[in-house]
Amino acid sequence: MAFQRRRYNYYNRLRRLLPLICGFSGALLILFALLSVFSPPPDDSDRRISKQQINYGVNDEKKHVAVVVFRVPIFTGGRLDRDIWRSWNAQLFYGCCNASTKFPNAKAITRSDRYLAIATSGGLNQQRTGIVDAVVAARILNATLVIPKLDQKSYWKDASDFSHIFQVDWFISFLSKDVKIIEQLPPKRGRTWSPSRMRVPRKCNEKCYINRVLPVLQKRHAVQLNKFDYRLSNKLRDDLQKLRCRVNYHALKFTDPILKMGNELVRRMRSRSKHYIALHLRFEPDMLAFSGCYYGGGDKEKKELGSIRRRWKTLHVNNPEKQRRQGRCPLTPEEVGLMLRALGYGSDVHIYVASGEVYGGEESLAPLKALFPHFYSKDTIATKEELEPFSSYSSRMAALDFLVCDESDVFVTNNNGNMARILAGRRRYFGHKPTIRPNAKKLYKLFLSKENTTWEEFASRVRTFQKGFMGEPKEVRAGRGEFHENPSTCICEAKAKEGGMDSRKLGKKNKKEGDEPKEDEDAEWSSDYEEDQTDLHDRGLYNGTRLDYEDMSSDEPELEEMLSD
């Protein structure tokens, strides 16, 4: 009886507690519901989140798990220790290409019975190098130069001639003291004169022209050098190097229609933002196929790029992983965006993209656009009607991109092609405006492991790896690399006001501690850059040329032209 009474009391107390337990549980559910409704959504700038186990204890049996978050900041790319829109000590360097007093006037040395004609090769910027070198070749031979013929038959299929792209009268008059230039060969005995045709080796120096071309010129009096691109050595005496600069940076002016449209595109970019970045993306299917790289697109990517690659029978099969590891592949659009954010360029920065067809289309561009929503090209800031006079001519369209990229505050190249090299040299000559080229070999490993690091660590390492690849003064030693990219002979240094101190010492004095590297680190960056250039040379990709004097195989007529710009 007593047992039944105790059990009754127990159930009675339990019955009184049930409403309290239910009420407490309901309150918790309501609280969780409110938190889920009013908590902020995941940040749009979060890209990937991964977990990594980190052992903090001595005893292996006791491990603490921490979460490492790779999260791109919304606005800025991280801590800034420099002016992202200027190069260090740029004000202490200036272009200088005047002829010396020992460089005689063209009238005194030009032979009246020597005419040199040139047929250029490739896209706009490859042809530009040919035009520059043609003037110097004519000076070496003491010959009259005929206005160069542009390539109208190769991959680009552009019917433009010299006068459609460049101002002929300005070109002739500006160089009148250096080389005599005429628009066409004079008639010979009342008939059209057909010059003797020949080709010279790659990187032909002054002695090479004297030995190979001059005897033919003396005998035939008119010679046309065909496929004239990179047919002149990088290493010439200073007066000839300075002549190169006078041609490239002063004598070659685009025609008024191109200048007018190009300047209008620049004005429209400036109206949107005080500063802008120009990006030469170079992520076209042809470029990726030629490089033999793989970007994780599965069988579809391998099949598509493989079919393009089979156009070139002489290309051997590459190991895609090795290509990426050795820095021989263009960065993906997302990787370019992450690099720029790590260098301090925030999501509010405006970007102008100079690019052909991007492999993967909008799907490939989406991550870059998410990082930089202010994303433009000539097609988005100009109407079809405005571009109609240029759109059927690849060289004229390339000239518009050239102008917008040249005027940008920062120029970024994803592949060291002709346009990138010429613009890099031009920007060095006109004030060392920042020109960024990815250190792809170092960045590759960093991109692979980024999910196992924080954004701060990632950004710090990007900034470290990019030192020596930012277009800074004296970043490349004089005489190294391609002259069109590093015109060191034509860049002079002003002494700093503080006691005539050398600019490098002044830079170290003005920089904060830890901002810039020590001398041994300087040497390491320089060697990184030069190793990169040597690698390009060895692969026959630097400037789209080979190091020796052998001609490119005629079995692949479009290979060099297609990849040149």
C-alpha positions as CSV (number, residue, x, y, z in Angstrom):
1,M,0.0,0.0,0.0
2,A,2.8,2.4,0.9
3,F,4.6,1.4,-2.4
4,Q,1.5,2.4,-4.4
5,R,1.3,5.7,-2.6
6,R,4.9,6.6,-3.4
7,R,4.5,5.6,-7.1
8,Y,1.4,7.8,-7.3
9,N,3.3,10.8,-5.9
10,Y,6.2,10.3,-8.3
11,Y,3.9,10.3,-11.4
12,N,2.0,13.3,-10.0
13,R,5.3,15.3,-9.7
14,L,6.4,14.2,-13.2
15,R,3.0,15.4,-14.6
16,R,3.6,18.9,-13.1
17,L,7.1,19.1,-14.7
18,L,6.0,18.2,-18.2
19,P,4.5,21.6,-19.0
20,L,7.7,23.3,-17.8
21,I,9.9,21.0,-19.9
22,C,7.7,21.6,-23.0
23,G,7.7,25.3,-22.5
24,F,11.5,25.5,-22.1
25,S,12.0,23.4,-25.3
26,G,9.6,25.5,-27.2
27,A,11.4,28.7,-26.2
28,L,14.7,27.2,-27.4
29,L,13.2,26.3,-30.7
30,I,11.8,29.8,-31.2
31,L,15.2,31.3,-30.3
32,F,17.0,29.1,-32.8
33,A,14.4,30.1,-35.5
34,L,15.0,33.8,-34.8
35,L,18.8,33.4,-35.0
36,S,18.5,31.6,-38.4
37,V,16.3,34.4,-39.8
38,F,18.2,37.4,-38.6
39,S,21.8,36.2,-38.8
40,P,23.8,37.7,-41.8
41,P,24.1,35.6,-45.0
42,P,27.5,34.2,-46.0
43,D,29.7,36.9,-47.4
44,D,29.9,37.0,-51.2
45,S,33.6,37.3,-51.1
46,D,34.1,34.0,-49.3
47,R,35.5,31.6,-51.9
48,R,36.4,28.4,-50.2
49,I,36.5,27.2,-46.6
50,S,38.5,24.2,-45.6
51,K,39.4,22.5,-42.3
52,Q,42.9,21.6,-41.3
53,Q,44.0,19.6,-38.2
54,I,46.7,21.4,-36.4
55,N,48.6,19.7,-33.5
56,Y,49.2,22.2,-30.7
57,G,50.0,19.7,-27.9
58,V,53.0,17.6,-27.1
59,N,51.0,14.4,-26.6
60,D,49.9,12.9,-29.9
61,E,46.8,11.5,-28.1
62,K,45.5,15.0,-27.4
63,K,44.9,16.9,-30.6
64,H,43.0,20.2,-31.0
65,V,41.3,20.9,-34.3
66,A,41.4,24.5,-35.6
67,V,39.5,25.9,-38.6
68,V,41.7,27.7,-41.2
69,V,39.5,30.0,-43.3
70,F,40.6,31.2,-46.8
71,R,38.4,34.3,-47.0
72,V,39.0,37.1,-49.5
73,P,38.3,40.5,-47.9
74,I,35.3,42.4,-49.3
75,F,37.0,45.6,-50.3
76,T,40.8,45.6,-49.8
77,G,43.3,42.8,-50.6
78,G,45.2,43.0,-47.3
79,R,47.8,45.1,-45.5
80,L,49.3,47.7,-47.8
81,D,52.9,48.8,-47.4
82,R,53.2,50.7,-50.6
83,D,51.4,53.0,-53.1
84,I,49.8,50.4,-55.4
85,W,49.5,52.9,-58.2
86,R,53.1,54.0,-58.5
87,S,56.6,52.3,-58.7
88,W,59.3,53.0,-56.2
89,N,61.5,56.0,-57.2
90,A,59.8,56.3,-60.6
91,Q,60.4,60.0,-60.5
92,L,64.1,59.5,-60.6
93,F,64.1,57.8,-64.1
94,Y,63.2,59.2,-67.5
95,G,63.5,58.2,-71.1
96,C,66.5,59.6,-73.0
97,C,67.1,58.7,-76.7
98,N,68.7,61.7,-78.4
99,A,71.5,60.9,-80.8
100,S,75.0,61.7,-79.8
101,T,77.2,64.1,-81.6
102,K,79.1,61.1,-83.1
103,F,76.0,59.9,-84.9
104,P,76.1,61.6,-88.3
105,N,73.1,63.0,-90.2
106,A,71.4,60.6,-92.6
107,K,72.2,63.0,-95.5
108,A,75.9,62.5,-95.0
109,I,75.9,58.7,-95.1
110,T,73.0,57.5,-97.2
111,R,74.0,56.0,-100.5
112,S,71.7,57.0,-103.4
113,D,71.9,53.5,-105.0
114,R,70.8,51.4,-102.0
115,Y,67.1,50.7,-101.2
116,L,65.9,48.5,-98.4
117,A,62.4,47.2,-98.4
118,I,60.9,45.1,-95.6
119,A,58.0,42.7,-95.4
120,T,56.9,42.3,-91.7
121,S,55.3,39.2,-90.1
122,G,52.7,38.4,-87.5
123,G,50.2,40.5,-85.6
124,L,50.3,44.2,-84.9
125,N,52.9,44.2,-82.1
126,Q,55.2,41.6,-83.8
127,Q,55.1,43.8,-86.9
128,R,55.9,46.8,-84.8
129,T,59.1,45.3,-83.7
130,G,59.9,44.6,-87.4
131,I,59.3,48.2,-88.3
132,V,61.5,49.4,-85.5
133,D,64.4,47.1,-86.5
134,A,63.9,47.9,-90.2
135,V,64.9,51.5,-89.6
136,V,68.0,50.4,-87.7
137,A,68.9,47.9,-90.4
138,A,68.6,50.6,-93.1
139,R,71.0,52.8,-91.0
140,I,73.5,50.0,-90.7
141,L,73.5,49.5,-94.5
142,N,73.5,53.3,-95.3
143,A,70.4,52.6,-97.4
144,T,67.1,54.4,-98.1
145,L,64.2,52.6,-96.4
146,V,61.0,52.0,-98.2
147,I,57.9,52.2,-95.9
148,P,57.5,48.6,-94.6
149,K,54.8,46.3,-95.9
150,L,52.5,44.8,-93.3
151,D,51.6,41.2,-93.2
152,Q,48.3,40.7,-94.9
153,K,48.4,36.9,-95.6
154,S,49.1,35.1,-92.3
155,Y,46.8,34.0,-89.6
156,W,45.4,37.4,-88.9
157,K,44.1,38.0,-92.5
158,D,44.2,41.8,-92.0
159,A,44.2,43.9,-95.2
160,S,45.5,47.0,-93.5
161,D,48.7,48.6,-94.8
162,F,51.1,50.9,-93.0
163,S,49.1,54.1,-93.7
164,H,46.0,52.6,-92.1
165,I,47.7,52.0,-88.8
166,F,50.5,54.6,-88.5
167,Q,51.0,58.2,-89.6
168,V,53.3,58.0,-92.6
169,D,54.3,61.7,-92.9
170,W,55.2,61.9,-89.2
171,F,57.2,58.7,-89.4
172,I,59.2,60.0,-92.4
173,S,59.8,63.5,-91.0
174,F,60.6,62.6,-87.5
175,L,63.3,60.2,-88.6
176,S,64.7,62.3,-91.4
177,K,68.0,63.0,-89.6
178,D,68.5,59.3,-88.9
179,V,67.4,57.4,-92.1
180,K,66.0,58.5,-95.4
181,I,62.5,57.0,-95.9
182,I,60.4,56.9,-99.0
183,E,56.9,55.6,-99.5
184,Q,57.7,53.3,-102.5
185,L,60.6,52.4,-104.7
186,P,61.3,54.8,-107.6
187,P,60.8,53.4,-111.1
188,K,63.9,51.9,-112.8
189,R,64.3,53.0,-116.4
190,G,60.6,53.8,-116.5
191,R,59.5,50.5,-115.1
192,T,58.4,49.2,-111.8
193,W,61.4,48.0,-109.8
194,S,61.2,44.5,-108.3
195,P,63.8,44.1,-105.5
196,S,65.8,41.0,-104.8
197,R,64.2,39.0,-102.0
198,M,66.0,37.3,-99.1
199,R,65.8,36.5,-95.4
200,V,68.3,37.1,-92.7
201,P,68.9,35.0,-89.6
202,R,67.2,35.7,-86.3
203,K,69.1,38.1,-84.0
204,C,71.4,39.2,-86.9
205,N,73.9,41.7,-85.6
206,E,75.6,44.7,-87.3
207,K,78.4,42.5,-88.7
208,C,75.9,40.0,-89.9
209,Y,74.1,42.6,-92.0
210,I,77.3,43.9,-93.4
211,N,78.4,40.4,-94.4
212,R,75.1,39.0,-95.6
213,V,72.9,41.8,-97.0
214,L,75.4,44.5,-98.1
215,P,77.0,42.5,-100.9
216,V,73.6,41.8,-102.4
217,L,72.5,45.4,-102.0
218,Q,75.7,46.6,-103.7
219,K,75.0,44.3,-106.6
220,R,71.2,44.6,-107.0
221,H,70.7,48.0,-105.4
222,A,67.3,47.1,-104.0
223,V,66.7,44.3,-101.5
224,Q,63.5,43.2,-99.7
225,L,63.9,41.3,-96.5
226,N,61.0,39.0,-96.0
227,K,59.4,37.7,-92.7
228,F,61.2,40.5,-91.0
229,D,60.6,40.0,-87.3
230,Y,63.3,39.8,-84.6
231,R,65.9,39.8,-87.3
232,L,68.1,42.2,-85.4
233,S,70.3,41.5,-82.4
234,N,69.4,42.7,-78.9
235,K,73.0,43.8,-78.5
236,L,74.0,46.8,-80.6
237,R,76.1,49.9,-79.9
238,D,74.3,52.6,-77.9
239,D,73.6,55.0,-80.8
240,L,71.7,52.2,-82.7
241,Q,69.8,51.2,-79.5
242,K,68.8,54.8,-79.0
243,L,67.6,55.0,-82.6
244,R,65.4,52.0,-81.8
245,C,63.8,54.0,-79.0
246,R,63.3,57.0,-81.2
247,V,61.4,54.9,-83.7
248,N,59.4,52.9,-81.2
249,Y,58.4,55.6,-78.7
250,H,58.3,58.7,-80.9
251,A,58.2,58.1,-84.6
252,L,55.4,55.4,-84.6
253,K,52.1,57.2,-84.1
254,F,48.7,55.7,-84.7
255,T,46.5,57.3,-87.3
256,D,44.0,60.0,-86.1
257,P,40.9,57.7,-86.3
258,I,42.7,55.1,-84.1
259,L,44.0,57.8,-81.7
260,K,40.6,59.5,-81.4
261,M,38.7,56.2,-80.6
262,G,41.5,55.0,-78.3
263,N,41.5,58.2,-76.4
264,E,37.8,58.1,-76.1
265,L,37.9,54.6,-74.5
266,V,40.5,55.9,-72.1
267,R,38.3,58.9,-71.2
268,R,35.4,56.6,-70.5
269,M,37.4,54.5,-68.2
270,R,38.7,57.6,-66.4
271,S,35.1,58.9,-66.0
272,R,34.3,55.8,-64.1
273,S,37.3,55.8,-61.7
274,K,40.4,57.9,-61.0
275,H,42.5,54.7,-61.5
276,Y,42.1,51.6,-63.6
277,I,44.0,48.4,-64.3
278,A,44.4,47.0,-67.9
279,L,44.6,43.3,-68.1
280,H,46.0,41.4,-71.1
281,L,44.4,38.1,-70.1
282,R,45.6,35.7,-72.9
283,F,43.4,32.8,-71.9
284,E,42.3,32.0,-75.4
285,P,41.8,28.3,-76.5
286,D,44.7,28.5,-79.0
287,M,47.1,29.8,-76.3
288,L,46.1,27.1,-73.8
289,A,46.3,24.4,-76.5
290,F,49.8,25.4,-77.5
291,S,51.0,25.5,-74.0
292,G,49.9,22.0,-73.4
293,C,48.4,22.9,-70.0
294,Y,45.4,21.4,-68.2
295,Y,43.0,23.3,-66.0
296,G,40.8,20.6,-64.5
297,G,38.0,20.6,-67.1
298,G,38.0,16.8,-67.4
299,D,37.6,14.9,-70.7
300,K,35.8,17.8,-72.3
301,E,38.8,20.2,-71.9
302,K,41.3,17.5,-73.0
303,K,39.3,16.8,-76.1
304,E,38.7,20.4,-77.1
305,L,42.3,21.6,-76.5
306,G,43.7,18.4,-77.9
307,S,41.9,18.9,-81.2
308,I,43.3,22.4,-81.5
309,R,46.8,21.3,-80.6
310,R,46.8,18.7,-83.4
311,R,47.0,21.6,-85.9
312,W,50.7,21.8,-85.1
313,K,52.3,18.5,-86.1
314,T,55.7,19.5,-84.7
315,L,54.5,19.9,-81.1
316,H,55.4,17.1,-78.9
317,V,53.2,15.9,-76.0
318,N,53.8,17.8,-72.8
319,N,53.2,16.8,-69.2
320,P,50.5,19.2,-68.1
321,E,51.4,19.0,-64.5
322,K,55.0,19.7,-65.3
323,Q,54.1,22.6,-67.5
324,R,52.1,24.3,-64.6
325,R,54.8,23.4,-62.1
326,Q,57.5,25.1,-64.2
327,G,55.4,28.3,-64.6
328,R,54.7,27.7,-68.3
329,C,51.0,28.1,-68.2
330,P,48.9,31.2,-68.1
331,L,47.1,31.8,-64.8
332,T,43.3,31.2,-64.8
333,P,41.1,34.4,-64.7
334,E,40.4,33.5,-61.0
335,E,44.1,33.2,-60.2
336,V,44.8,36.5,-61.8
337,G,42.1,38.1,-59.7
338,L,43.4,36.5,-56.5
339,M,46.9,37.7,-57.3
340,L,45.7,41.3,-57.8
341,R,43.6,41.2,-54.6
342,A,46.6,40.0,-52.7
343,L,48.7,42.8,-54.1
344,G,46.3,45.3,-52.5
345,Y,43.8,46.0,-55.3
346,G,40.3,46.0,-53.8
347,S,37.0,45.0,-55.3
348,D,36.2,48.7,-56.1
349,V,39.1,48.8,-58.6
350,H,38.0,49.1,-62.3
351,I,39.5,46.6,-64.8
352,Y,39.8,46.9,-68.5
353,V,40.3,43.5,-70.2
354,A,42.1,43.2,-73.5
355,S,41.5,39.7,-74.7
356,G,40.2,37.6,-77.5
357,E,37.9,34.6,-76.9
358,V,38.3,33.4,-73.3
359,Y,38.3,29.6,-73.0
360,G,35.3,28.6,-71.0
361,G,33.5,31.9,-71.7
362,E,31.6,33.5,-68.9
363,E,32.0,30.5,-66.7
364,S,35.8,31.1,-66.7
365,L,35.4,34.8,-66.2
366,A,32.8,34.6,-63.4
367,P,35.3,34.2,-60.5
368,L,37.3,37.2,-61.8
369,K,34.2,39.3,-62.1
370,A,33.1,38.3,-58.6
371,L,36.5,39.6,-57.3
372,F,36.3,42.7,-59.5
373,P,32.7,43.6,-60.4
374,H,33.8,46.7,-62.3
375,F,34.8,44.8,-65.4
376,Y,35.1,46.3,-68.9
377,S,36.3,45.8,-72.4
378,K,36.1,47.9,-75.5
379,D,32.9,46.1,-76.5
380,T,31.2,47.1,-73.2
381,I,32.2,50.8,-73.2
382,A,31.8,51.5,-76.9
383,T,28.9,50.8,-79.2
384,K,29.0,48.5,-82.2
385,E,28.6,51.5,-84.4
386,E,31.6,53.2,-82.9
387,L,33.8,50.1,-83.3
388,E,32.5,49.3,-86.8
389,P,35.3,51.1,-88.7
390,F,37.8,48.9,-86.8
391,S,36.1,45.6,-86.1
392,S,36.9,44.0,-89.4
393,Y,40.6,44.6,-88.9
394,S,42.5,42.8,-86.2
395,S,45.4,45.2,-86.2
396,R,43.2,48.2,-85.7
397,M,41.3,46.6,-82.9
398,A,44.6,45.6,-81.3
399,A,45.7,49.2,-81.6
400,L,42.7,50.3,-79.6
401,D,43.6,47.9,-76.8
402,F,47.2,49.0,-77.0
403,L,46.2,52.6,-76.3
404,V,44.0,51.8,-73.4
405,C,46.6,49.5,-71.8
406,D,49.3,52.0,-72.3
407,E,47.4,54.7,-70.6
408,S,46.3,52.5,-67.7
409,D,47.7,53.1,-64.2
410,V,48.6,49.5,-63.9
411,F,49.2,47.0,-66.7
412,V,48.9,43.3,-66.0
413,T,50.0,40.7,-68.5
414,N,49.2,37.0,-68.2
415,N,51.6,35.9,-70.9
416,N,54.8,37.5,-72.0
417,G,53.8,38.0,-75.7
418,N,54.8,40.8,-78.0
419,M,52.2,43.3,-76.8
420,A,53.2,42.6,-73.2
421,R,56.9,43.1,-73.9
422,I,56.4,46.3,-76.0
423,L,54.1,47.8,-73.4
424,A,56.5,46.9,-70.6
425,G,59.3,48.7,-72.3
426,R,57.2,51.6,-73.2
427,R,55.9,52.0,-69.7
428,R,59.5,51.8,-68.4
429,Y,60.6,54.5,-70.8
430,F,57.7,56.9,-70.0
431,G,58.0,56.9,-66.2
432,H,58.1,53.3,-65.0
433,K,54.3,52.9,-64.6
434,P,53.6,49.6,-62.8
435,T,53.6,46.6,-65.1
436,I,52.8,43.3,-63.4
437,R,53.7,39.9,-64.7
438,P,52.8,36.9,-62.6
439,N,55.7,34.9,-61.2
440,A,53.9,31.8,-62.4
441,K,56.4,29.3,-61.2
442,K,56.2,30.4,-57.6
443,L,52.5,31.2,-57.6
444,Y,51.5,27.8,-58.9
445,K,52.4,26.0,-55.6
446,L,50.8,28.8,-53.6
447,F,47.5,28.4,-55.5
448,L,47.5,24.7,-55.0
449,S,47.8,25.0,-51.2
450,K,45.7,28.1,-50.7
451,E,42.9,26.2,-49.0
452,N,45.2,25.2,-46.2
453,T,46.2,28.8,-45.3
454,T,44.6,32.0,-44.2
455,W,44.1,34.9,-46.6
456,E,46.6,37.0,-44.7
457,E,49.3,34.3,-45.1
458,F,48.4,33.9,-48.8
459,A,48.5,37.6,-49.6
460,S,51.9,38.0,-47.8
461,R,53.4,35.2,-49.9
462,V,52.0,36.6,-53.1
463,R,53.6,40.0,-52.4
464,T,56.9,38.3,-51.7
465,F,56.9,36.2,-54.9
466,Q,55.9,39.1,-57.0
467,K,58.9,41.3,-56.0
468,G,61.0,41.5,-59.2
469,F,57.9,41.1,-61.4
470,M,56.3,44.5,-60.9
471,G,58.0,46.7,-63.4
472,E,60.1,48.6,-60.8
473,P,63.2,50.7,-61.8
474,K,66.3,48.5,-62.1
475,E,64.2,45.4,-61.6
476,V,66.1,43.8,-64.5
477,R,69.8,44.3,-65.0
478,A,70.8,46.5,-68.0
479,G,71.3,44.4,-71.1
480,R,69.3,41.5,-69.9
481,G,66.1,40.3,-71.6
482,E,64.6,41.5,-74.8
483,F,65.5,45.1,-75.6
484,H,62.0,46.0,-76.5
485,E,61.0,45.0,-73.0
486,N,64.0,46.4,-71.2
487,P,65.3,49.4,-73.2
488,S,68.0,50.2,-70.5
489,T,70.2,52.2,-72.9
490,C,67.3,54.7,-73.3
491,I,66.5,55.1,-69.6
492,C,68.5,57.7,-67.7
493,E,68.6,58.2,-63.9
494,A,68.4,61.6,-62.2
495,K,70.4,62.0,-59.0
496,A,68.3,62.5,-55.9
497,K,68.4,65.9,-54.3
498,E,69.6,64.7,-51.0
499,G,73.4,65.0,-51.5
500,G,73.3,63.3,-54.9
501,M,72.5,60.0,-53.4
502,D,71.9,57.0,-55.7
503,S,68.2,56.2,-56.2
504,R,68.6,52.7,-54.8
505,K,70.1,54.0,-51.6
506,L,67.4,56.7,-51.4
507,G,64.7,54.1,-51.8
508,K,66.1,52.1,-48.9
509,K,66.2,55.2,-46.8
510,N,62.6,56.2,-47.5
511,K,61.1,52.8,-47.2
512,K,59.8,51.5,-43.9
513,E,61.7,48.7,-42.2
514,G,60.6,45.4,-43.6
515,D,58.9,46.9,-46.7
516,E,61.6,46.0,-49.1
517,P,64.2,43.2,-49.3
518,K,67.9,43.2,-48.4
519,E,70.6,43.0,-51.1
520,D,70.8,39.2,-51.1
521,E,67.0,39.1,-51.6
522,D,67.4,41.6,-54.5
523,A,69.8,39.2,-56.2
524,E,67.3,36.3,-55.6
525,W,64.5,38.2,-57.3
526,S,66.7,39.2,-60.2
527,S,67.8,35.6,-60.7
528,D,64.1,34.5,-60.6
529,Y,63.2,36.9,-63.4
530,E,66.3,36.1,-65.5
531,E,65.7,32.4,-65.0
532,D,62.2,32.9,-66.2
533,Q,63.4,34.7,-69.3
534,T,66.0,32.0,-70.0
535,D,63.3,29.3,-69.8
536,L,61.3,31.2,-72.3
537,H,64.3,31.4,-74.6
538,D,65.0,27.7,-74.3
539,R,61.5,26.8,-75.3
540,G,61.5,29.0,-78.3
541,L,58.6,31.1,-76.9
542,Y,60.4,34.2,-75.9
543,N,59.3,36.8,-78.5
544,G,58.0,33.9,-80.5
545,T,61.5,33.3,-81.7
546,R,64.5,31.0,-81.4
547,L,67.8,32.0,-80.0
548,D,69.9,30.8,-82.9
549,Y,69.8,31.9,-86.5
550,E,67.6,29.1,-87.8
551,D,64.3,30.0,-89.4
552,M,61.0,28.7,-88.1
553,S,59.8,25.6,-89.9
554,S,57.7,26.4,-92.9
555,D,55.5,23.5,-92.1
556,E,53.8,25.5,-89.4
557,P,53.2,28.9,-91.1
558,E,50.6,30.1,-88.6
559,L,52.1,28.9,-85.4
560,E,54.3,31.9,-84.7
561,E,51.8,34.5,-85.9
562,M,48.9,33.2,-83.9
563,L,50.7,33.2,-80.6
564,S,52.8,36.3,-81.1
565,D,50.5,39.0,-79.7
